[in-house]
Amino acid sequence: MSDPTKHILLMDGPDRKGLIYHVTGVLYRHNLNIIHNAEYVSPAGHFFMRTEFEGLFDSDALLSELHSAMPDPSHDTENIVDVPDDMTDRHNITFRLNPKRRKKIVVMVTKEHHCLGELLIRYAFDELDADILAVVSNYNLLQPLVSKFGIPFHHVSHEGLSREEHEAAILRTLSIYEPEYLVLAKYMRVLTPAFVNHFPNRIINIHHSFLPAFVGANPYRQAYERGVKIIGATAHFVNNDLDEGPIIAQSVQEVDHRHTATDMATKGKDVEKIVLSQALKLVFSDRVFISGNRAIVL
């Protein structure tokens, strides 16, 4: 259950003197209690802040005062990194006000069970910070597993369909649920740009290698043939470049010459399911900002 008094304020924009002071001052004047605050300034001078707070308030009034309270950047140019010629760009500050609540997600899978099983167990024990509305797969192999958790399973076969036709069928299924996020828990089909554009920065994938190394198919075979000493997994947002979206979380396991490609794949699956769960926890708790092709985690 969500708590209607708890919210998360996400702020990002050009850095300038006094941003934290002004934001926290507005929250104080609205009689709101700050529970947690984290901020980061990039080398290029871009400011990110996540503020978790509690209390009752009028969201429109709060956002209006936050915008009006921002300091005039023209008064502080000596403290701004890489000052642009057009000072109006310095007013480009974004605020997002999110209630602290569970997210609504749909999980997409193909044949492998390990990541899906991890998510289902975490969901069953209320450790996911999300509600799994449904599982969608282009095979029906995992339906018995999903049925044990009482979650709807949709088999949307790709057989005999073009990629565009198959994705249209998936979108019709997803329209039933209107998820906030799609989680690709070893969904082994490349999504078209048209599909990705329906969920900008809202599709999360687990890749079975430590990106950017060994992209594409058979990464553990590639790793074995290269004689690597670590293997890993990468959770990232999906964009229109294969396996190149902003990286949310990564981890590795040590291996050596005694490990076969099969051994590496077995160890890799353990890493994959943990990294995916970690990434989802970060995203669902509104800790991730996307800046270009980077994920800033606060």
Secondary structure, DSSP 4 states (H G I P E B T S, - for coil): ---TTEEEEEEEEE--TTHHHHHHHHHHHTT-EEEEEEEEE-TTSEEEEEEEEES---HHHHHHHHHHTSPPGGG-GGGSTT--S-GGGGG--EEEEEES-PEEEEEEESS--HHHHHHHHHHHTT-SSEEEEEEEESSSTTHHHHHTTT--EEE---TT--HHHHHHHHHHHHHHH--SEEEESS--SPPPHHHHTTSTT-EEEEESSSTTSS-SS-HHHHHHHHT-SEEEEEEEE--SSTT-SPEEEEEEEE--TT--HHHHHHHHHHHHHHHHHHHHHHHHTT-EEEETTEEEE-
